[in-house]
Amino acid sequence: KQSSSNPTRHQHHLFNTSTMKLAVFATLLVSASAFSINKADVAKAAAAGAIAFGVATQPAMAANVENGETIFNANCAACHAGGQNVIMPEKTLEKEALEQYLTGGRNAGSIITQVTNGKNAMPAFGGRLDDDDIADVAAYVLAASDEGWE
């Protein structure tokens, strides 16, 4: 007999429930937009409803820094070992350089964008790594830059 307290099963249920709620609100928004209703009022109502039903309050899955390190070592370290940059030496993965050179500044979203899409000499990894692995690499880069790339 399978336990109903299986966390993976529970998280899957939360995702499906949230996805369903979001789909219902999107349908309501589109339906309301078909009528001559003030779109700002519809958007406010949809946002309030989404929050009330918990769509926006589901916990995000935390990135896995250890997996990020493994993925980084296998895919990024050839150019970025120790947080350095063998192609463009000034554009390291050090805290200050990330803030200065990374489009959007030093944050997970900016790192994810750069890793996914590539830029200049850096190739895109969006077709090679899945979204979770890229998010894990971003978490690892942020953590390692906080610690000074020891």
CYANA upper distance limits for C-alpha pairs under 8 A (distance plus 0.5 A):
  4 SER  CA      9 ARG  CA      8.32
  4 SER  CA     10 HIS  CA      8.34
  5 SER  CA      9 ARG  CA      8.32
  5 SER  CA     10 HIS  CA      7.51
  6 ASN  CA     10 HIS  CA      6.69
  7 PRO  CA     11 GLN  CA      6.53
  8 THR  CA     12 HIS  CA      6.63
  9 ARG  CA     13 HIS  CA      6.71
 10 HIS  CA     14 LEU  CA      6.75
 11 GLN  CA     15 PHE  CA      6.67
 12 HIS  CA     16 ASN  CA      6.69
 13 HIS  CA     17 THR  CA      6.51
 14 LEU  CA     18 SER  CA      6.43
 14 LEU  CA     58 GLN  CA      8.11
 15 PHE  CA     19 THR  CA      6.41
 16 ASN  CA     20 MET  CA      6.53
 17 THR  CA     21 LYS  CA      6.70
 18 SER  CA     22 LEU  CA      6.58
 18 SER  CA     54 GLY  CA      7.95
 18 SER  CA     55 VAL  CA      5.72
 18 SER  CA     58 GLN  CA      8.14
 19 THR  CA     23 ALA  CA      6.62
 19 THR  CA     55 VAL  CA      8.35
 20 MET  CA     24 VAL  CA      6.73
 21 LYS  CA     25 PHE  CA      6.79
 21 LYS  CA     50 ALA  CA      8.06
 21 LYS  CA     53 PHE  CA      8.02
 21 LYS  CA     55 VAL  CA      7.08
 22 LEU  CA     26 ALA  CA      6.58
 22 LEU  CA     50 ALA  CA      7.69
 22 LEU  CA     55 VAL  CA      7.04
 23 ALA  CA     27 THR  CA      6.62
 24 VAL  CA     28 LEU  CA      6.69
 25 PHE  CA     29 LEU  CA      6.51
 25 PHE  CA     46 ALA  CA      6.76
 25 PHE  CA     49 GLY  CA      8.34
 25 PHE  CA     50 ALA  CA      7.68
 26 ALA  CA     30 VAL  CA      6.67
 27 THR  CA     31 SER  CA      6.51
 28 LEU  CA     32 ALA  CA      6.45
 29 LEU  CA     33 SER  CA      6.56
 29 LEU  CA     42 VAL  CA      7.04
 29 LEU  CA     43 ALA  CA      7.81
 29 LEU  CA     46 ALA  CA      7.33
 30 VAL  CA     34 ALA  CA      6.95
 31 SER  CA     35 PHE  CA      7.76
 32 ALA  CA     36 SER  CA      8.37
 32 ALA  CA     37 ILE  CA      7.10
 32 ALA  CA     42 VAL  CA      7.57
 33 SER  CA     37 ILE  CA      6.90
 33 SER  CA     39 LYS  CA      7.03
 33 SER  CA     42 VAL  CA      8.19
 37 ILE  CA     41 ASP  CA      8.18
 37 ILE  CA     42 VAL  CA      7.78
 38 ASN  CA     42 VAL  CA      7.01
 39 LYS  CA     43 ALA  CA      6.60
 40 ALA  CA     44 LYS  CA      6.70
 41 ASP  CA     45 ALA  CA      6.62
 42 VAL  CA     46 ALA  CA      6.53
 43 ALA  CA     47 ALA  CA      6.58
 44 LYS  CA     48 ALA  CA      6.60
 45 ALA  CA     49 GLY  CA      6.47
 46 ALA  CA     50 ALA  CA      6.47
 47 ALA  CA     51 ILE  CA      6.75
 48 ALA  CA     52 ALA  CA      6.57
 49 GLY  CA     53 PHE  CA      6.55
 50 ALA  CA     54 GLY  CA      6.62
 50 ALA  CA     55 VAL  CA      5.65
 50 ALA  CA     56 ALA  CA      6.81
 51 ILE  CA     55 VAL  CA      6.39
 51 ILE  CA     56 ALA  CA      5.94
 51 ILE  CA     57 THR  CA      7.18
 54 GLY  CA     58 GLN  CA      6.84
 63 ALA  CA    132 ASP  CA      8.01
 63 ALA  CA    135 ALA  CA      6.63
 63 ALA  CA    136 ASP  CA      5.48
 63 ALA  CA    139 ALA  CA      6.67
 64 ASN  CA     68 GLY  CA      6.65
 64 ASN  CA    136 ASP  CA      5.60
 64 ASN  CA    139 ALA  CA      7.63
 64 ASN  CA    140 TYR  CA      8.35
 65 VAL  CA     69 GLU  CA      6.71
 65 VAL  CA    136 ASP  CA      6.09
 65 VAL  CA    137 VAL  CA      7.56
 65 VAL  CA    139 ALA  CA      6.05
 65 VAL  CA    140 TYR  CA      5.21
 65 VAL  CA    143 ALA  CA      8.13
 66 GLU  CA     70 THR  CA      7.00
 66 GLU  CA    136 ASP  CA      8.37
 66 GLU  CA    140 TYR  CA      7.74
 67 ASN  CA     71 ILE  CA      6.68
 67 ASN  CA    133 ASP  CA      7.86
 67 ASN  CA    136 ASP  CA      6.72
 67 ASN  CA    137 VAL  CA      8.03
 68 GLY  CA     72 PHE  CA      6.38
 68 GLY  CA    133 ASP  CA      7.00
 68 GLY  CA    134 ILE  CA      8.03
 68 GLY  CA    135 ALA  CA      8.14
 68 GLY  CA    136 ASP  CA      4.65
 68 GLY  CA    137 VAL  CA      4.42
 68 GLY  CA    138 ALA  CA      7.66
 68 GLY  CA    139 ALA  CA      7.23
 68 GLY  CA    140 TYR  CA      5.65
 68 GLY  CA    141 VAL  CA      8.50
 69 GLU  CA     73 ASN  CA      6.54
 69 GLU  CA    136 ASP  CA      8.33
 69 GLU  CA    137 VAL  CA      6.97
 69 GLU  CA    140 TYR  CA      6.25
 70 THR  CA     74 ALA  CA      6.81
 71 ILE  CA     75 ASN  CA      6.51
 71 ILE  CA     76 CYS  CA      8.19
 71 ILE  CA    133 ASP  CA      7.43
 71 ILE  CA    137 VAL  CA      7.04
 72 PHE  CA     76 CYS  CA      5.34
 72 PHE  CA     77 ALA  CA      6.60
 72 PHE  CA    137 VAL  CA      6.45
 72 PHE  CA    140 TYR  CA      8.48
 73 ASN  CA     77 ALA  CA      5.42
 73 ASN  CA     78 ALA  CA      8.39
 73 ASN  CA     81 ALA  CA      8.27
 76 CYS  CA     80 HIS  CA      6.22
 76 CYS  CA     81 ALA  CA      7.90
 77 ALA  CA     81 ALA  CA      4.71
 77 ALA  CA     82 GLY  CA      8.06
 79 CYS  CA     84 GLN  CA      7.77
 79 CYS  CA     85 ASN  CA      6.01
 79 CYS  CA     86 VAL  CA      5.75
 79 CYS  CA     87 ILE  CA      7.49
 80 HIS  CA     84 GLN  CA      5.21
 80 HIS  CA     85 ASN  CA      5.38
 80 HIS  CA     86 VAL  CA      7.27
 80 HIS  CA     92 THR  CA      7.98
 80 HIS  CA     93 LEU  CA      7.97
 81 ALA  CA     85 ASN  CA      8.05
 82 GLY  CA    149 TRP  CA      6.11
 82 GLY  CA    150 GLU  CA      7.55
 83 GLY  CA     92 THR  CA      6.43
 83 GLY  CA     93 LEU  CA      5.14
 83 GLY  CA     94 GLU  CA      6.64
 83 GLY  CA    141 VAL  CA      8.49
 83 GLY  CA    144 ALA  CA      8.37
 83 GLY  CA    145 SER  CA      7.96
 83 GLY  CA    149 TRP  CA      6.36
 84 GLN  CA     89 PRO  CA      7.39
 84 GLN  CA     91 LYS  CA      8.19
 84 GLN  CA     92 THR  CA      5.12
 84 GLN  CA     93 LEU  CA      6.51
 84 GLN  CA     94 GLU  CA      8.05
 85 ASN  CA     89 PRO  CA      5.48
 85 ASN  CA     90 GLU  CA      7.88
 85 ASN  CA     91 LYS  CA      6.73
 85 ASN  CA     92 THR  CA      5.55
 85 ASN  CA     93 LEU  CA      7.97
 87 ILE  CA    121 ALA  CA      8.06
 88 MET  CA     92 THR  CA      8.23
 90 GLU  CA     97 ALA  CA      7.88
 91 LYS  CA     97 ALA  CA      6.37
 91 LYS  CA     98 LEU  CA      7.89
 91 LYS  CA    101 TYR  CA      7.03
 92 THR  CA     97 ALA  CA      6.31
 92 THR  CA     98 LEU  CA      7.53
 93 LEU  CA     97 ALA  CA      6.83
 93 LEU  CA     98 LEU  CA      6.22
 93 LEU  CA    141 VAL  CA      7.67
 93 LEU  CA    145 SER  CA      7.08
 94 GLU  CA     98 LEU  CA      6.59
 94 GLU  CA    145 SER  CA      5.72
 94 GLU  CA    148 GLY  CA      7.46
 94 GLU  CA    149 TRP  CA      7.94
 95 LYS  CA     99 GLU  CA      6.88
 95 LYS  CA    106 ARG  CA      7.76
 95 LYS  CA    142 LEU  CA      8.42
 95 LYS  CA    145 SER  CA      5.63
 95 LYS  CA    146 ASP  CA      7.15
 95 LYS  CA    148 GLY  CA      8.30
 96 GLU  CA    100 GLN  CA      6.67
 97 ALA  CA    101 TYR  CA      6.24
 97 ALA  CA    102 LEU  CA      8.07
 98 LEU  CA    102 LEU  CA      5.58
 98 LEU  CA    105 GLY  CA      6.87
 98 LEU  CA    106 ARG  CA      5.65
 99 GLU  CA    105 GLY  CA      5.01
 99 GLU  CA    106 ARG  CA      5.10
100 GLN  CA    105 GLY  CA      7.18
101 TYR  CA    105 GLY  CA      7.71
102 LEU  CA    106 ARG  CA      7.04
102 LEU  CA    110 SER  CA      7.40
102 LEU  CA    111 ILE  CA      8.08
103 THR  CA    110 SER  CA      6.90
104 GLY  CA    110 SER  CA      6.01
105 GLY  CA    110 SER  CA      7.03
106 ARG  CA    110 SER  CA      7.22
106 ARG  CA    111 ILE  CA      7.87
106 ARG  CA    142 LEU  CA      8.31
107 ASN  CA    111 ILE  CA      6.91
107 ASN  CA    142 LEU  CA      7.80
108 ALA  CA    112 ILE  CA      6.50
108 ALA  CA    135 ALA  CA      7.85
108 ALA  CA    138 ALA  CA      5.90
108 ALA  CA    139 ALA  CA      7.03
108 ALA  CA    142 LEU  CA      7.73
109 GLY  CA    113 THR  CA      6.66
110 SER  CA    114 GLN  CA      6.75
111 ILE  CA    115 VAL  CA      6.56
111 ILE  CA    138 ALA  CA      6.07
112 ILE  CA    116 THR  CA      6.39
112 ILE  CA    134 ILE  CA      6.61
112 ILE  CA    135 ALA  CA      6.64
112 ILE  CA    138 ALA  CA      6.46
113 THR  CA    117 ASN  CA      6.41
113 THR  CA    118 GLY  CA      8.21
114 GLN  CA    118 GLY  CA      5.51
114 GLN  CA    119 LYS  CA      6.96
114 GLN  CA    124 ALA  CA      8.12
115 VAL  CA    123 PRO  CA      8.41
115 VAL  CA    124 ALA  CA      6.54
115 VAL  CA    125 PHE  CA      6.19
115 VAL  CA    126 GLY  CA      7.52
115 VAL  CA    134 ILE  CA      7.40
116 THR  CA    124 ALA  CA      5.79
116 THR  CA    125 PHE  CA      5.45
116 THR  CA    126 GLY  CA      4.56
116 THR  CA    127 GLY  CA      8.26
116 THR  CA    134 ILE  CA      7.70
117 ASN  CA    123 PRO  CA      7.86
117 ASN  CA    124 ALA  CA      4.93
117 ASN  CA    125 PHE  CA      7.16
117 ASN  CA    126 GLY  CA      6.70
118 GLY  CA    122 MET  CA      5.57
118 GLY  CA    123 PRO  CA      5.13
118 GLY  CA    124 ALA  CA      4.37
118 GLY  CA    125 PHE  CA      7.37
119 LYS  CA    123 PRO  CA      7.15
119 LYS  CA    124 ALA  CA      7.89
125 PHE  CA    129 LEU  CA      6.28
126 GLY  CA    130 ASP  CA      7.31
126 GLY  CA    131 ASP  CA      8.01
126 GLY  CA    134 ILE  CA      8.46
129 LEU  CA    133 ASP  CA      6.60
129 LEU  CA    134 ILE  CA      6.91
130 ASP  CA    134 ILE  CA      6.86
131 ASP  CA    135 ALA  CA      6.64
132 ASP  CA    136 ASP  CA      6.62
133 ASP  CA    137 VAL  CA      6.69
134 ILE  CA    138 ALA  CA      6.76
135 ALA  CA    139 ALA  CA      6.78
136 ASP  CA    140 TYR  CA      6.68
137 VAL  CA    141 VAL  CA      6.61
138 ALA  CA    142 LEU  CA      6.70
139 ALA  CA    143 ALA  CA      6.62
140 TYR  CA    144 ALA  CA      6.41
141 VAL  CA    145 SER  CA      6.44
142 LEU  CA    146 ASP  CA      6.67
143 ALA  CA    147 GLU  CA      6.84
144 ALA  CA    148 GLY  CA      6.55
144 ALA  CA    149 TRP  CA      5.42
144 ALA  CA    150 GLU  CA      7.99
145 SER  CA    149 TRP  CA      6.10
